Amino acid sequence: MDVNLYDITHDFERILRRSNEFKSLKSIYREVNTEPETKQLFNKFHNLQMELQHKQMIGQKIMRDEIEEVRKIGEVVQRNEKIVRLIEAEQRMNMLIIELNKIITKPLQEIYGNFEER
């Protein structure tokens, strides 16, 4: 039996879009974007996080002032209910993706797990 993994993956993508986790994330993201001030705050926080994560991934040192800036913006973000809800929805979606990734990579884990036992 020849299986086209790309077709199955595209089917899965369509199913994922119908999940409660994705629908919730999309809805809350729309809410955040309806308020210019909230949208700007979220984008600033998100972009700063991405920038620092990128620096970390390529081995660049993160400066104290950058850490302080994230902390200060984080405090403001925590007082914004819509952004907090969005971050929580992102976390639920990320957890779902992590769990699905474990299922998808299970065959590889079985191979390498057996290899390590030798």
Helices and strands as residue ranges (DSSP letters): H 5-17, H 20-34, H 36-57, H 64-78, H 81-104, H 106-117
